[in-house]
Amino acid sequence: MQLDQPKEGSKRLRTSYASSIISVSLVLFMLGLLGLLVLDANKISDYVKEHIQLNVYLQDDINQQDLNLFSAGIE
């Protein structure tokens, strides 16, 4: 009976080691991804700003004064 008890404890210990290694590895992987995202955030922001396309449709009966105000507002 006493010989079986250390084997059971050894199995629990191996499972504990394996789960610890897997969880630490996943945390480090996620931190690495977050670090890459933070470092490239400025490049990503510039890329999005440069590649956004916006279509504006104006009424046909708009007068020149309103058109000038609108164009001055978007510049």
N, C-alpha and C positions, 0 to 999 in steps of 0.2 A: 504494500500500500504506500509506503513512503517513497518508493521509486517513481510512482506515477505523479505525485504532486509536483516535483520539480519540472517534469515535462510539460504539464499544464501551464505552469507559470512561465516557462520558456516560450510557449506558443503565444501567450498573451503579450509577452515582452516583444516578440517579433512583430506581432500585429501593431503594437503601439509604436514601434520604431518605423514601420512602413507607413502608417498613417501620418506620423509626424513629418517624415521626409516628403511625402506627397503634398501635405498641406503647406509646408514651408516653400516647396518648389512652386506651387500655384500662386502663393502670395508674392514671391519674388518675380514671377512671370508677369503678374498683373501690375506690379510696381514698375517694371521695365516698360510695359506698354503705356502706362500713364506718363512716364518720363519722356518717352518718344513723342507722345501727343503734346505735352507741354512745350517741348523744344521746337516742334514743328507747327505750333499753333499760329505763329505770326505768318509763316509761309502759307498755311491753309487759309487764313483770313484774307491775305492779299489775293490768292487765287480765286476765292469766291467773289470778292469785290470786283475783280477784273472781268469775270466771266458771267456776271448777272446781266440778263437782257430784260429791258423794260419797254413795253409798248404803251404809248399814250395816244388815245383817240380823243380829238377835240370836236366840238360841234361845228357844223358848217357855217352857222351864222354868228360866230364869235367875232367881236370887233377887235381892231388893232390894239387898242389900249389894254384890253384884257389879255390879249396874246403876249404883249410886251411884259405885263406884270407876271404872267405865268412863266415866261422864259427867264425872267430875272430871278424868280423864286427858286428855280431848279439849278441855277448856276452857282 
